[in-house]
Amino acid sequence: MAHFTKATSVKDWLDQRLAIVKVEKVMASEYWIPKNINFLWAMGMILAVTFSLLLVSGIFLLMYYQPNIDTAFYSVNYTIMREVDFGWLWRHVHGVAASVIFLIMYIHMFTGIYYGSYKKGREMIWLSGMLLFVTFSAEAFSGYMLPWGQMSYWAGMVITNLFAGGSLHADGLVEWIRGDYVPAQAFLSRFFMLHVILLPLAIMGLIGLHFAALRIPHVNNQDGEEIDFEAESKKYLAGDKAGSKVMRFGNDFMSKDMTIVGLYLVFFFYLVFYNYGFAMDPVNFDPADGLKTPAHIYPEWYFLWSYEILRPFSVDVGLIAFGFAQVIFFALPFLDRSPNAVAANRRGLFAIWFWVMLVNMIVLTAMGKLPPEGIYSTIGYVAALLFMAQWLVLPFITKFEKKV
Ligand code: HEM
């Protein structure tokens, strides 16, 4: 049993029971962050803030949403949008945040790739980040089913059909996932469950893992410099703040982070109030109709690049290519064989690899939105092949990279 003395203050009382002084040191005042970082290192905090906005707005939407195929569409488009005071605001916050969080996630991922922040003991940060990405994708997809509009229904149909596995003919699997022959009540109920409880719980657990994975290796910095955190933090604590290469997480780094978060929130609420249309598909303002297939079915913008990798091939090859695209980013820390955790522009061939990957994924995204005809399908085909080829060459070009 620990030794308890008469507490001199509330803080002391709590400290004796919860070690709050030590926790505060580990989490904030003695959690050291390199000074040599730029605004791109604020993306993680922006993601955490955007996820919180999704949670809060989701809780308010849940008070009026009805997970029933006969009433879901009207509960969203009539009750929430027109009847409930400020219902439209919560819906726009939720819709805009769902879209923007993917943009920020892509920026955050590509920052990690550019600076090689998945190396030198940072592999778990990357792997937990990728798990977050995949779980967020499932969260976004399940949420998209809930308004039970035309695009909810038909995107649900197309995506669940993928589980038929081409010539494997795993047809029973598709019905098992849907709980019926076509998307219907069982389908809506289970995607509702996934969206409001199971996946958010998983995301919160994964964010915890991601943060824990950051604590020991510390975040990387712009020059990939191996900082002696022990020595630099001593210098800081001894009063030489300017001469030290590190700063405290709380409040030095947080105050910088929050400045960028503030600017982001101005942009975010500008979108919510004046430009929310991009986050809402017009086709989804028609109620689901299993007898009326929309002329052109496409997913939300953040899934378009992988959709385009599926589309130009025959069913079987397309499924393999699609599966490859979903998992290959997990392997990045192991396929990049160079020890250099420095900015890509100092890494020779890898710099070309990086920019080609980024531009090619933008091209795939653009082609994924267009109908698969003529020149578009040719460009999509070449871009999909290039995507796969890049992953195949990565170990070779990085193995022979010079140490910088
Ligand atoms: C909701 C999702 C996420 C949240 C809340 C989140 C949060 C954070 C935070 C707060 C940091 C430290 C500050 C920074 O570098 O921004 C960080 C770093 C990092 N994250 Fe994430 N992250 C998320 C998703 C991802 C994803 C999808 C990936 C990519 C696979 C990823 C990979 C990384 C990497 C590699 C670092 C280390 C950066 C460095 O060492 O410089 N994260 N994340």
Boltz pocket constraint, residues with backbone or C-beta under 6 A from the ligand:
constraints:
  - pocket:
      binder: B
      contacts: [[A, 40], [A, 41], [A, 42], [A, 43], [A, 44], [A, 45], [A, 47], [A, 48], [A, 51], [A, 105], [A, 108], [A, 109], [A, 112], [A, 115], [A, 117], [A, 118], [A, 122], [A, 125], [A, 126], [A, 127], [A, 128], [A, 129], [A, 130], [A, 132], [A, 133], [A, 207], [A, 210], [A, 214], [A, 218], [A, 219], [A, 220], [A, 221]]
      max_distance: 6.0
